[in-house]
Amino acid sequence: MPGDIRSFFGGGAAKKNAEPTTADAKPDPRSDDAKMHEKMEIDLTDDVNPPPSSGEKRKAPEEAVDLTSEDDRDEDVPAVPAKKPKPATPAKSPKKTPTPRKAPAKKTPTSVKKEEKKPLPVPPGYPKKDSELKFSVLENSGTAWAANDKRADPPNRGVEKFVPRGPNGCLEGVTFVITGILDSMEREEAEDFVKRHGGKVTAAVSGRTSYVLVGMDCGPSKIKKAKEHGTALLDEDGLFAMVTQLARDAPVEAPKQEQEVVPRVETDATSAGASASAAGPSTSAGAPSTSGGPEIKPAAAAADSTPLWVNKYKPSQPAQLIGNGKNIADLRRFLTTWHDVHVSQTHPSAQGKGKDKPMKAVLISGPPGIGKTSAANIIARQLGFQVTEVNASDTRGKSSSDVKDGVAGKASNAIREMVTNRAVSFFGGPPKKMCLIMDEVDGMSGGDRGGVMELISCIKASKIPIICICNDRYNQKLKSLQNYTLDMSFSRPTKPQILNRMLKIAADEGIAMEAAAMECLIETTNNDIRLIINQLQMRKLTKSSFLYDDVKGLSKKDVDMGPFTAVDKLCSPSANLLSVNDRLNLVFQDSDIIPLFIQENYLHYRPYQARNELHRLELCAKAAALISEGDVMNKSVRARQNWGLMPYANMVSSVMPTSVLRGNREAFNTYPNERNFNRFPLWLGKNSTHSKNKRLLMELHSHCVAGGLFKADSASLRGEYVPLLKSLITTPLTKLSVGGLEKEGIPEVMQRMDAYSLTRQDWDSVQDLCKFKGVGKEFADIAANIPTAVKSAFTRECNSGARVVHSGILAQEFKKGKKSSKKKGAAKDAESDDDDADDDADDDADDDA
């Protein structure tokens, strides 16, 4: 393109936009010199003259636009060359530029029509008055008891009623809110019916709601909001009439989408035949070739060489990452400031201590398939880091202590060499920035012995940033690692965040799929992006469309949910919609702790079927009886190894109580700011304390028996001796009883302890065994009044070498030594007997000779 004179006079971007319009315009009968002359005239005076003021001059460019085609005007709306037919008016300036942009906007009604929404479908005979609809509003009796559980099923449930089937996507853009009991369908069936035709179902009424699908016993709040927003009410008959009318008005080409199923099946068969012919050419040589046979062979071969879509659509830029924006920003900040914090220490947070101490590594956790590894790689590479990734396929055990192994040894040695050194540049440039990504750190097991401890030592001595990635941050293997890493929990992207990206991938690959079907696929895969793309690729091998019913037929992904989520589902008011097997599977998510969760929280649930307070107590008593029976069965399973009773024990201890008490949870406000969510089982803490006290009592009993003066059992020691013994060995040390001469009580306490062969640890054990929770003088801890100096002097006296204590452990060790000496003596006697026998045999041999 020849040089443009506008570049010498500061021509703006508006002149560049004008060039496509000139190029796409119809042929102009004028000569090229005349055109260039006009162009130069306008450009030379463009930045000098003031804007016109008369309206007539503004109309002149509109008449000149007629020289171009209609398509050119639509594509290049802000075109400035519309001024060219008036070269004799050099008084135009760039301030005139916004004016022709506004003028064509009035002449483009076609663009507005393209953006107009699809008209809202209206069934024939609707909208009707409220009295003509099949619906009623649930009366609020003023009580909070959910006697609604007795609501009847749909009146015409099971009755043969015509359910229309409209074209796919006929309800696209229509949003419904369902309330009440419909005439013949359950609420879930109505949602499937709407989504099958491309509609959308939401839970609350808003300004975007198109219709409220009503039935009997509707919620008063939804009806009230519908009237406030002016949303039309529609019953089940009206929904069916709407779909029937849309099916009649649909064009003839619409049913062809359903007829495409037949050639798809044929395509599957031909593709199978093509693959068979590709495997054995001689086999298919004598067979008659079908139409299109030679075209399928290269397609099958290309399908085999097609890469995985997961790798094909793997994000390569930060803008392509879905969800977790805050965590990605935190990761970027961590990598950006790492050198200033840990190397040069010029960052303000470099001197932080305690909780504010900066970490050298970050731990990214979250469920699989949400982009944790992709985010770490993309952000690190964008910031100029050279990434080294180590995953579960590599050996990540403890490194060798031999320096000669170095980077030539196993992977752990190479990692240690990399993190403890910095890269240098031999050509005078800036040194390379290195970054280590340790993927699946919660999978270190088997051959990775000592891998977590080795990783911790690498983090301590690291001179490069380390990014650790795991699925379960609460894994016991990572408990020690969390003390040296910055926690960064990734969550699953929401359905709206995934929807548009997945629809675009489906469209790029030629898969016809509606938004409702994609939303159902997202729910089926539990928002797993990787699994969604794999499902689309598998579907593409057989069919080129993915309908809503096809997605509903897929089995849901097995998700490892925690006990909190499982108990929430078991106790929710809608738990009756789950089958018994589904509820039993929820218990088997963690059959050891879920029964304890239910036993801890079952009283906090307000039963959905309770009519009053008395009925609620009866239901709670029934649930308590079931929990007790289940506990008896669990004891038989654990103690007697009757594992065949495990399903029945879970059924009685978990499924049946929750089916009785399902409802909304409420807090009793037993302590300030009590939060209304399921509490962790306190039985675990009580059982741990019980086990600890039992162990302390056994040690205390063995020491007392070793002294020779104590003859009772451990139960008598705990009930009759320990409370009095605590008073005898604690009261003399307190300042309340002696009055400033606390150290004078130490000899008296030591005399009592020597009589029962008690150590300093036994003194603490006695205090723990007599400690109870409560308010009042009886529950006060008298050991808290002992001064620190007295405790120190008492400890030195107990640990002095002149004191001899008869311990049960020493007696046990003495017995072991005695047994071992006996064994050694017996072995020596056996050896001597063998020697005597050998001598006798030699003598007999000599006599025979």
C-alpha positions in Angstrom: 0.0 0.0 0.0 1.5 3.4 -0.9 2.4 5.8 1.9 -0.5 7.7 3.4 -0.1 11.4 3.7 -2.3 11.4 6.8 0.6 10.1 8.9 2.3 13.5 8.5 -0.7 15.4 9.8 -1.7 13.3 12.8 -4.6 11.5 11.1 -6.5 9.6 13.8 -7.8 6.0 13.9 -11.0 7.2 12.3 -9.2 7.5 8.9 -8.1 3.8 9.2 -11.7 2.8 9.8 -12.6 4.8 6.7 -10.3 2.7 4.4 -12.4 -0.5 4.5 -15.5 1.4 3.5 -13.7 2.9 0.5 -12.3 -0.5 -0.5 -15.7 -2.3 -0.2 -17.6 0.4 -2.0 -19.0 0.0 -5.5 -16.9 1.1 -8.5 -16.8 4.9 -8.8 -16.9 6.3 -12.3 -14.5 9.1 -11.3 -10.8 8.9 -12.1 -8.3 7.8 -9.5 -6.7 11.3 -9.6 -10.0 12.9 -8.6 -10.4 10.5 -5.8 -6.9 11.2 -4.5 -7.4 14.9 -4.8 -10.6 14.8 -2.7 -8.9 12.6 -0.1 -5.9 14.9 0.2 -8.2 17.9 0.5 -10.1 16.4 3.4 -7.0 15.2 5.1 -5.1 18.4 4.8 -7.8 20.4 6.4 -9.0 17.8 8.8 -7.4 19.2 11.9 -7.7 22.9 11.2 -11.2 24.0 10.5 -14.0 24.3 13.1 -17.1 22.0 13.0 -20.2 23.1 11.0 -23.2 24.3 12.9 -26.1 24.0 10.4 -28.2 20.9 10.2 -28.3 21.0 6.4 -24.6 20.3 6.2 -25.0 17.2 8.3 -27.5 15.8 5.9 -25.1 16.1 3.0 -22.9 13.1 4.0 -26.0 10.9 4.3 -26.8 11.5 0.6 -23.3 10.6 -0.3 -23.5 7.3 1.4 -25.8 6.1 -1.3 -22.7 5.5 -3.5 -21.9 2.4 -1.4 -23.8 -0.8 -1.1 -26.3 -1.5 1.7 -24.1 -4.2 3.1 -21.1 -1.9 3.2 -23.0 0.6 5.2 -24.1 -2.0 7.7 -20.6 -3.3 8.2 -18.8 0.1 8.4 -21.2 2.2 10.3 -18.6 4.8 11.6 -17.2 5.4 8.1 -15.9 8.9 7.6 -15.6 8.8 3.7 -19.2 9.7 3.6 -17.9 13.3 3.4 -16.0 12.7 0.1 -18.8 13.8 -2.3 -18.4 17.3 -0.9 -14.8 18.2 -1.5 -15.6 21.9 -1.8 -16.5 22.2 1.9 -13.0 22.2 3.5 -14.5 23.6 6.7 -15.1 20.1 8.2 -13.0 19.0 11.0 -12.5 15.8 13.0 -15.0 17.1 15.6 -17.5 16.2 12.9 -16.5 12.6 13.2 -18.9 11.6 16.0 -21.9 13.1 14.0 -21.9 10.6 11.1 -21.5 7.8 13.6 -24.8 8.7 15.2 -26.6 9.2 11.9 -26.1 5.7 10.5 -27.1 4.3 13.9 -30.7 5.5 13.1 -30.6 3.7 9.8 -29.6 0.3 11.1 -32.9 -1.2 12.4 -31.7 -4.6 11.1 -29.0 -4.8 13.8 -31.6 -4.0 16.5 -33.9 -6.7 15.2 -31.1 -9.2 15.4 -30.6 -8.4 19.1 -34.3 -8.6 19.9 -35.3 -11.4 22.2 -37.5 -14.2 21.1 -41.2 -13.3 21.7 -42.6 -15.0 24.8 -44.8 -17.9 23.9 -48.4 -17.6 25.2 -50.6 -20.7 25.3 -54.1 -20.3 23.7 -56.7 -19.1 26.2 -54.1 -17.7 28.6 -53.5 -15.8 30.7 -56.6 -16.7 32.8 -58.0 -15.4 36.0 -56.8 -17.0 39.2 -60.3 -18.5 39.8 -60.0 -20.4 36.4 -56.6 -21.9 37.1 -56.0 -25.2 38.9 -54.2 -23.9 41.9 -54.6 -22.9 45.5 -52.4 -21.1 48.0 -51.3 -22.8 51.2 -52.9 -21.1 54.2 -50.5 -20.0 56.9 -51.8 -21.4 60.1 -49.4 -19.4 62.2 -47.6 -22.5 63.5 -44.1 -23.5 62.5 -44.9 -27.2 62.4 -44.5 -28.7 58.9 -47.7 -30.8 58.7 -47.2 -30.2 55.0 -45.7 -33.7 54.8 -49.3 -35.0 54.5 -49.9 -33.2 51.3 -51.4 -35.5 48.8 -49.8 -36.7 45.6 -50.8 -35.1 42.3 -54.6 -35.6 41.9 -54.3 -37.2 38.4 -51.2 -39.2 39.1 -51.3 -42.4 37.2 -54.2 -41.3 35.0 -53.6 -41.4 31.3 -53.0 -37.8 30.3 -51.6 -36.7 27.0 -48.1 -35.2 27.4 -47.1 -33.4 24.3 -43.6 -33.5 22.8 -42.5 -30.3 21.2 -39.5 -29.5 19.1 -36.1 -29.2 20.8 -35.5 -25.7 22.1 -39.1 -24.5 21.7 -39.0 -23.1 25.2 -35.6 -21.5 24.9 -35.5 -18.2 26.7 -38.5 -19.0 28.9 -37.9 -19.1 32.7 -40.2 -21.0 35.0 -40.7 -21.2 38.8 -42.6 -24.2 40.0 -44.7 -24.1 43.2 -47.3 -26.4 44.7 -48.6 -29.8 43.7 -49.2 -30.1 39.9 -52.1 -31.9 38.4 -50.4 -35.1 37.1 -46.6 -34.6 37.4 -44.2 -34.5 40.3 -42.1 -31.4 40.5 -39.0 -33.2 39.3 -40.9 -34.5 36.3 -42.1 -31.0 35.5 -38.5 -29.7 35.7 -37.4 -32.4 33.2 -40.3 -31.5 30.9 -39.3 -27.9 30.8 -35.6 -28.5 30.4 -36.2 -31.1 27.7 -37.7 -28.4 25.6 -35.0 -25.9 26.3 -36.6 -23.9 29.1 -35.0 -22.9 32.4 -36.2 -23.6 35.9 -35.2 -21.4 38.9 -36.1 -21.6 42.6 -37.2 -18.0 43.3 -39.4 -15.5 41.5 -37.6 -12.4 40.1 -38.0 -9.9 37.3 -36.6 -12.3 34.8 -39.2 -15.0 35.5 -41.5 -15.6 32.6 -44.1 -17.9 34.2 -44.9 -19.3 37.6 -46.1 -22.9 37.2 -48.7 -23.3 39.9 -50.6 -26.2 41.4 -52.4 -27.0 44.7 -51.0 -25.7 48.0 -48.7 -23.2 46.5 -46.3 -21.2 48.6 -47.7 -17.8 49.5 -44.4 -16.0 49.2 -43.9 -17.1 45.6 -47.4 -16.1 44.6 -47.0 -12.7 46.3 -43.7 -12.0 44.5 -45.3 -13.1 41.2 -48.0 -10.5 41.6 -45.4 -7.8 42.6 -43.4 -8.4 39.5 -46.4 -8.9 37.3 -45.5 -12.5 36.4 -48.2 -14.5 34.7 -49.5 -17.7 36.5 -49.6 -20.9 34.5 -51.0 -24.3 35.5 -50.0 -27.7 34.1 -52.7 -27.7 31.3 -51.5 -24.3 30.2 -47.9 -25.6 30.0 -49.0 -28.5 27.8 -51.1 -26.2 25.6 -48.1 -24.0 25.1 -45.9 -26.8 24.0 -48.6 -28.2 21.7 -49.1 -24.8 20.1 -45.3 -24.4 19.6 -45.2 -27.9 18.0 -47.9 -26.9 15.5 -46.3 -23.6 14.7 -42.8 -25.1 14.3 -41.5 -25.1 10.7 -41.4 -28.3 8.7 -37.6 -28.6 9.0 -37.7 -29.0 12.7 -38.6 -32.7 12.8 -35.6 -33.5 10.8 -33.5 -33.2 13.9 -35.2 -36.2 15.4 -34.9 -38.2 12.1 -31.1 -37.8 12.2 -30.9 -40.7 14.7 -31.3 -43.3 12.0 -28.3 -42.3 9.9 -26.3 -42.0 13.0 -26.8 -45.6 13.8 -25.8 -46.5 10.2 -22.8 -44.4 10.6 -21.8 -46.3 13.7 -22.1 -49.6 11.8 -20.2 -48.3 8.8 -17.5 -46.9 11.0 -17.2 -50.3 12.7 -17.0 -51.9 9.3 -14.4 -49.4 8.2 -12.3 -50.1 11.2 -12.6 -53.8 10.5 -11.6 -53.3 6.9 -8.6 -51.2 8.1 -7.5 -54.0 10.4 -7.7 -56.7 7.7 -7.6 -55.4 4.1 -7.8 -58.9 2.6 -11.0 -59.7 4.5 -12.9 -56.8 3.0 -11.5 -57.2 -0.5 -14.1 -59.7 -1.6 -17.1 -58.0 0.0 -19.2 -55.6 -2.0 -18.3 -52.0 -1.2 -21.1 -49.8 0.3 -21.8 -46.3 -0.8 -19.4 -44.0 0.9 -17.1 -46.8 2.0 -13.9 -45.4 0.7 -14.7 -42.1 2.4 -15.1 -43.6 5.9 -11.7 -45.3 6.0 -9.6 -42.1 6.1 -12.1 -40.7 8.6 -11.6 -43.6 10.9 -7.9 -43.4 10.5 -8.1 -39.7 11.3 -10.2 -40.4 14.3 -7.5 -42.7 15.7 -4.9 -40.0 15.3 -7.2 -37.3 16.8 -5.7 -36.0 20.1 -7.7 -35.8 23.3 -9.9 -32.8 23.5 -8.7 -32.3 27.0 -5.2 -31.5 25.6 -6.7 -29.7 22.6 -8.7 -27.2 24.7 -6.3 -27.0 27.6 -6.1 -23.4 28.6 -2.9 -21.5 27.6 -3.7 -18.0 28.9 -5.0 -16.8 32.3 -8.2 -15.5 30.6 -9.1 -19.1 29.6 -9.1 -20.3 33.2 -12.6 -20.9 34.6 -13.4 -19.8 38.2 -11.2 -19.3 41.3 -10.2 -15.7 40.3 -9.2 -14.7 43.8 -6.9 -17.7 44.3 -5.3 -17.2 40.9 -4.6 -13.5 41.8 -3.1 -14.7 45.2 -0.9 -17.2 43.3 0.3 -14.5 41.0 1.1 -12.3 44.0 3.0 -15.1 45.7 5.2 -15.8 42.7 5.7 -12.1 41.9 6.9 -11.2 45.4 8.8 -14.5 46.2 12.2 -13.2 45.4 11.8 -9.9 47.2 10.5 -11.7 50.3 12.8 -14.7 50.6 16.0 -13.7 48.7 16.5 -10.0 48.8 14.2 -9.5 51.8 13.2 -6.0 50.6 9.4 -6.7 50.7 7.5 -5.3 53.8 6.2 -8.7 54.7 9.7 -10.3 54.7 10.2 -9.8 58.4 6.8 -11.3 59.4 6.6 -13.7 62.4 4.1 -16.1 63.7 1.0 -16.3 61.6 2.3 -13.5 59.3 5.5 -15.4 58.6 5.9 -15.7 54.8 5.9 -19.2 53.4 8.3 -20.5 50.7 5.7 -22.9 49.2 2.0 -22.9 48.5 -0.4 -25.8 48.8 -3.2 -25.7 46.2 -6.0 -28.1 47.1 -9.3 -28.9 45.5 -11.3 -31.6 43.7 -9.9 -33.1 40.4 -10.7 -31.5 37.1 -11.1 -27.9 38.1 -7.8 -26.5 36.7 -5.3 -26.5 39.6 -2.3 -27.7 37.6 -3.2 -25.6 34.6 -3.5 -22.5 36.7 -0.1 -23.1 38.3 1.6 -23.7 35.0 0.0 -20.8 33.2 0.7 -18.2 35.9 4.2 -19.4 36.4 5.1 -19.3 32.7 3.5 -16.0 32.2 5.7 -14.5 34.9 8.8 -15.8 33.2 9.5 -18.9 35.4 10.9 -22.1 33.9 8.6 -24.7 35.3 9.6 -28.2 36.4 6.7 -30.5 37.2 6.9 -33.7 39.2 3.7 -35.8 39.6 2.7 -39.2 40.9 4.4 -41.1 38.0 7.8 -40.0 39.3 9.6 -41.6 42.2 9.4 -39.1 45.1 10.9 -40.9 48.0 13.6 -39.7 50.3 16.8 -38.5 48.6 20.1 -40.2 49.0 22.7 -38.7 51.4 25.5 -39.4 49.0 26.6 -36.2 47.3 27.9 -38.2 44.3 24.3 -39.1 43.3 23.5 -35.4 42.6 21.3 -34.7 39.7 22.4 -38.0 38.1 20.5 -40.0 40.8 16.8 -40.5 41.3 14.2 -37.7 41.0 14.4 -36.7 44.7 18.1 -36.0 44.4 17.5 -33.9 41.3 14.8 -32.0 43.1 17.0 -31.3 46.0 19.8 -30.1 43.8 17.4 -27.8 41.9 15.7 -26.2 44.9 19.0 -25.6 46.8 20.7 -23.8 44.0 20.0 -20.8 41.8 20.3 -20.7 38.0 23.0 -18.4 36.5 23.4 -17.0 33.1 26.7 -17.4 31.2 26.0 -14.6 28.7 25.6 -11.7 31.1 21.7 -11.7 31.0 19.4 -12.0 33.9 19.4 -15.5 35.6 16.6 -17.9 34.9 13.7 -18.0 37.3 13.0 -21.6 38.3 9.7 -22.9 39.8 8.9 -26.4 41.0 5.4 -27.9 40.8 4.8 -30.9 43.0 1.6 -32.4 41.8 -0.5 -35.0 43.7 1.5 -34.7 46.9 -1.3 -36.5 48.7 -0.5 -39.6 46.6 2.9 -40.2 48.1 2.9 -43.8 49.2 4.5 -47.2 48.6 7.7 -46.3 46.8 7.6 -42.7 48.0 8.5 -43.5 51.6 9.8 -40.4 53.4 8.6 -38.2 50.5 6.7 -35.7 52.6 9.5 -35.2 55.0 11.9 -34.8 52.1 9.6 -32.2 50.6 9.5 -30.3 53.9 13.3 -30.3 54.1 13.5 -29.0 50.5 11.0 -26.2 51.3 13.1 -25.1 54.3 16.3 -24.9 52.2 14.6 -23.8 48.9 15.9 -20.9 46.9 13.0 -21.1 44.3 9.2 -21.1 44.8 7.5 -24.4 45.2 3.9 -25.1 44.3 2.3 -28.2 45.9 -1.0 -29.5 44.5 -3.3 -32.1 46.1 -6.9 -33.1 46.1 -7.5 -33.6 49.9 -5.7 -31.1 52.1 -7.1 -32.9 55.2 -5.2 -36.1 54.4 -3.1 -37.2 57.4 0.0 -37.4 55.2 -0.1 -33.7 54.7 -0.7 -32.7 58.3 3.0 -31.8 58.8 3.3 -30.2 55.4 0.6 -27.6 56.1 2.8 -26.0 58.7 5.3 -25.0 55.9 3.0 -24.0 53.1 0.5 -21.2 52.3 -3.0 -22.7 52.1 -4.9 -22.0 48.8 -8.1 -23.9 48.4 -9.6 -24.1 44.9 -13.4 -24.7 44.7 -15.4 -26.1 41.9 -16.5 -23.5 39.2 -20.1 -22.7 39.2 -22.5 -23.9 36.5 -22.8 -20.4 34.8 -19.0 -20.2 34.7 -18.6 -23.5 32.9 -21.7 -23.3 30.7 -20.6 -20.9 27.9 -17.1 -22.4 27.6 -18.5 -25.9 27.2 -21.1 -24.8 24.7 -18.4 -23.2 22.6 -16.3 -26.3 22.7 -19.4 -28.4 21.6 -20.2 -26.0 18.8 -16.6 -26.0 17.6 -16.6 -29.8 17.4 -19.9 -29.9 15.6 -22.0 -31.2 18.5 -25.6 -29.8 18.6 -26.3 -29.2 22.2 -28.7 -27.0 24.1 -28.0 -25.0 27.2 -30.4 -27.2 29.3 -28.6 -30.4 28.2 -25.2 -28.8 29.0 -26.4 -27.7 32.5 -27.6 -31.3 33.1 -24.2 -32.6 32.0 -22.5 -30.3 34.4 -24.6 -31.5 37.2 -24.1 -35.1 36.3 -20.3 -34.7 36.3 -20.3 -32.6 39.5 -18.8 -29.6 37.7 -15.7 -31.6 36.6 -14.5 -29.8 33.5 -12.1 -32.5 32.4 -14.9 -35.1 32.6 -17.3 -32.9 30.7 -14.9 -32.6 27.8 -14.2 -36.3 27.8 -18.0 -37.0 27.7 -18.3 -34.7 24.7 -15.5 -36.5 22.9 -17.0 -39.9 23.6 -20.4 -38.7 22.4 -18.9 -37.4 19.1 -17.7 -40.9 18.2 -21.3 -42.1 17.8 -23.6 -39.1 17.4 -23.4 -35.4 16.5 -26.0 -34.2 19.1 -26.4 -34.4 22.8 -30.0 -34.1 23.9 -31.4 -33.6 27.4 -32.7 -37.1 27.6 -29.3 -38.5 26.6 -27.6 -36.7 29.4 -30.2 -37.8 31.9 -29.4 -41.4 31.0 -25.8 -41.0 32.0 -24.7 -42.3 35.4 -23.6 -39.7 37.8 -20.0 -39.4 38.8 -19.1 -41.1 42.0 -18.1 -38.2 44.4 -16.2 -38.7 47.6 -18.2 -36.4 49.9 -17.5 -35.6 53.5 -19.6 -36.7 56.5 -21.0 -33.1 56.8 -22.5 -33.2 53.3 -23.7 -36.8 53.7 -25.6 -36.0 56.9 -27.1 -32.8 55.4 -28.5 -34.9 52.6 -29.8 -37.6 54.9 -31.6 -35.1 57.2 -32.9 -32.6 54.6 -36.6 -32.3 54.2 -36.3 -33.6 50.6 -34.5 -36.8 51.7 -37.7 -38.8 51.0 -37.0 -38.3 47.3 -33.9 -40.5 47.6 -34.2 -44.2 47.4 -33.2 -46.4 50.3 -30.1 -47.6 48.4 -29.1 -44.0 47.7 -29.4 -43.1 51.4 -27.5 -46.3 52.4 -24.8 -45.3 50.0 -24.5 -42.0 51.7 -23.9 -43.7 55.0 -21.3 -45.9 53.4 -19.3 -42.8 52.5 -17.9 -43.1 56.0 -19.8 -45.7 58.0 -17.5 -45.2 61.0 -18.3 -41.6 61.7 -21.7 -40.8 60.1 -23.7 -42.7 62.8 -21.9 -40.6 65.4 -22.8 -37.5 63.5 -26.5 -38.5 63.6 -26.4 -39.4 67.2 -24.8 -36.0 68.0 -27.3 -33.8 66.0 -30.6 -35.7 65.7 -32.3 -33.7 68.5 -31.6 -30.4 66.6 -33.8 -31.4 63.7 -37.4 -30.3 63.6 -39.2 -33.3 62.2 -41.1 -32.5 59.0 -44.0 -34.7 59.9 -44.4 -33.5 63.5 -47.7 -31.9 64.3 -46.8 -30.4 67.8 -44.3 -30.5 70.5 -45.6 -33.8 72.0 -45.5 -35.5 68.6 -41.9 -34.2 68.2 -40.9 -35.8 71.5 -42.4 -39.1 70.3 -40.5 -39.0 67.1 -37.3 -38.2 69.0 -37.9 -41.2 71.3 -38.4 -43.4 68.3 -35.2 -42.2 66.7 -33.3 -42.7 69.9 -34.5 -46.3 70.2 -33.4 -47.0 66.6 -29.9 -45.5 67.3 -29.6 -47.7 70.4 -30.5 -50.8 68.4 -28.1 -49.9 65.7 -25.3 -49.4 68.3 -25.9 -53.0 69.5 -25.6 -54.3 66.0 -22.4 -52.2 65.4 -20.9 -53.8 68.5 -21.5 -57.2 67.1 -19.9 -56.1 63.8 -16.8 -54.6 65.4 -16.2 -56.9 68.4 -17.3 -60.3 66.8 -16.3 -59.5 63.2 -19.9 -60.1 61.9 -19.3 -57.9 58.9 -22.4 -59.4 57.2 -24.5 -57.2 59.5 -22.8 -54.0 58.4 -25.6 -52.9 55.9 -28.3 -53.7 58.5 -26.4 -51.8 61.2 -26.1 -48.7 59.0 -29.8 -49.0 58.1 -31.0 -49.1 61.7 -28.5 -46.6 63.1 -28.5 -44.0 60.3 -31.1 -44.4 57.6 -34.2 -45.1 59.7 -33.6 -42.4 62.4 -33.0 -39.7 59.7 -36.2 -40.8 57.8 -38.1 -40.2 61.1 -36.5 -36.8 61.9 -35.8 -35.3 58.5 -36.5 -31.6 58.5 -34.9 -28.3 59.1 -32.2 -27.9 61.7 -32.5 -25.4 64.5 -30.1 -24.2 67.1 -31.0 -24.3 70.8 -28.7 -21.4 71.7 -27.0 -23.4 74.5 -24.0 -21.0 74.2 -23.6 -17.5 72.8 -23.3 -17.2 69.0 -24.1 -20.8 68.4 -24.0 -21.5 64.6 -26.7 -23.6 63.1 -24.8 -26.4 61.4 -24.1 -30.1 62.3 -21.6 -30.4 65.1 -18.7 -32.7 65.1 -19.3 -35.8 67.3 -18.3 -35.0 70.9 -18.2 -38.7 71.6 -14.8 -38.9 69.9 -13.3 -36.4 72.3 -15.0 -38.0 75.3 -13.8 -41.4 74.3 -10.2 -40.1 73.8 -10.3 -38.6 77.3 -11.7 -41.9 78.7 -8.9 -43.9 77.1 -6.2 -41.5 78.4 -7.6 -41.6 82.0 -7.8 -45.4 81.8 -4.1 -45.6 80.8 -3.1 -43.2 83.5 -5.0 -45.2 86.1 -3.3 -48.5 85.0 0.1 -46.9 85.3 -0.8 -45.4 88.7 -2.1 -48.7 89.9 1.1 -50.6 88.9 3.3 -48.1 90.8 1.2 -48.4 93.9 1.3 -52.2 93.8 5.0 -52.2 93.3 5.5 -50.3 96.6 4.1 -53.3 98.5 1.7 -51.4 100.7 -1.3 -51.3 98.3 -3.4 -54.4 97.6 -6.6 -53.2 96.1 -7.7 -53.2 92.4 -7.7 -50.3 90.0 -11.5 -49.6 90.5 -11.0 -49.2 94.2 -7.9 -47.0 93.7 -10.0 -44.7 91.5 -13.0 -44.5 93.6 -11.7 -44.5 97.2 -7.9 -43.7 97.2 -7.3 -41.1 94.4 -9.6 -38.3 95.7 -8.1 -38.5 99.2 -4.6 -39.0 97.8 -5.0 -35.8 95.7 -5.8 -33.8 98.8 -2.8 -35.2 100.8 -0.2 -34.5 98.1 -1.6 -31.1 96.9 -2.8 -29.2 99.9 0.5 -28.8 101.7 2.0 -27.1 98.7 -0.6 -24.4 98.5 -0.1 -21.0 100.1 -3.6 -21.0 101.5 -2.9 -23.7 104.0 0.7 -22.8 105.0 0.6 -19.0 104.8 3.9 -18.0 103.1 5.9 -21.2 104.0 4.8 -23.3 101.1 8.2 -25.0 100.6 7.9 -26.4 104.1 5.2 -28.7 102.8 7.4 -30.4 100.2 8.9 -33.0 102.7 5.4 -34.0 103.8 4.3 -34.5 100.2 7.4 -36.5 99.4 6.8 -38.8 102.4 3.3 -39.6 101.1 4.5 -40.2 97.5 7.3 -42.5 98.7 4.8 -44.6 100.6 2.9 -45.3 97.4 5.9 -45.3 95.0 4.6 -42.3 93.1 6.7 -40.3 90.6 6.4 -36.7 89.4 4.3 -37.9 86.4 2.0 -39.8 88.8 1.4 -36.6 90.7 0.1 -35.0 87.4 -1.9 -38.2 86.7 -3.7 -37.9 90.1 -4.7 -34.3 89.2 -6.0 -35.3 85.8 -8.0 -38.2 87.2 -9.8 -35.9 89.7 -10.5 -33.1 87.2 -14.2 -32.6 86.4 -16.0 -29.9 84.4 -18.4 -27.7 86.4 -19.1 -24.5 88.2 -18.6 -24.1 91.9 -16.2 -24.7 94.8 -16.4 -28.5 94.4 -15.0 -28.3 90.8 -12.2 -25.8 91.6 -8.7 -27.0 90.9 -6.6 -26.6 94.1 -3.4 -27.2 92.2 -3.8 -23.9 90.4 -3.0 -22.1 93.7 0.5 -23.6 94.0 3.2 -20.9 93.3 5.6 -21.5 90.4 8.6 -21.5 92.7 7.1 -24.2 94.8 6.4 -26.3 91.8 10.0 -25.9 90.6 11.4 -26.9 93.9 9.0 -29.9 94.1 10.0 -31.1 90.7 13.7 -30.9 91.6 13.1 -32.9 94.7 11.2 -35.6 92.8 13.9 -35.9 90.2 16.8 -36.0 92.6 19.1 -39.0 92.4 18.9 -39.8 96.1 15.2 -40.8 95.8 14.5 -44.5 95.0 11.0 -45.4 93.7 9.8 -49.0 93.2 8.2 -48.8 89.8 6.1 -51.5 88.2 8.0 -50.9 84.9 11.3 -51.7 86.6 9.9 -54.8 88.2 8.6 -55.9 84.8 12.0 -55.3 83.2 13.6 -57.3 86.1 11.3 -60.2 85.3 12.1 -60.0 81.6 15.8 -60.0 82.4 15.4 -63.0 84.7 13.5 -64.9 82.1 16.2 -64.1 79.5 18.9 -65.3 81.9 17.1 -68.5 82.4 16.9 -69.0 78.7 20.6 -68.3 78.3 21.3 -70.8 81.0 19.1 -73.4 79.4 20.8 -72.8 76.1 24.2 -73.3 77.7 23.1 -76.6 79.4 21.8 -77.8 76.0 25.1 -77.0 74.4 27.0 -78.9 77.1 24.7 -81.9 76.7 25.3 -81.8 72.9 29.0 -81.8 73.5 28.8 -84.7 76.0 26.7 -86.6 73.4 29.4 -86.0 70.7 32.1 -87.2 73.0 30.2 -90.3 73.8 29.7 -91.0 70.1 33.4 -90.6 69.4 34.3 -93.0 72.2 31.9 -95.6 70.8 33.4 -95.2 67.4 36.9 -95.8 68.8 35.8 -99.0 70.6 34.3 -100.4 67.4 37.5 -99.7 65.5 
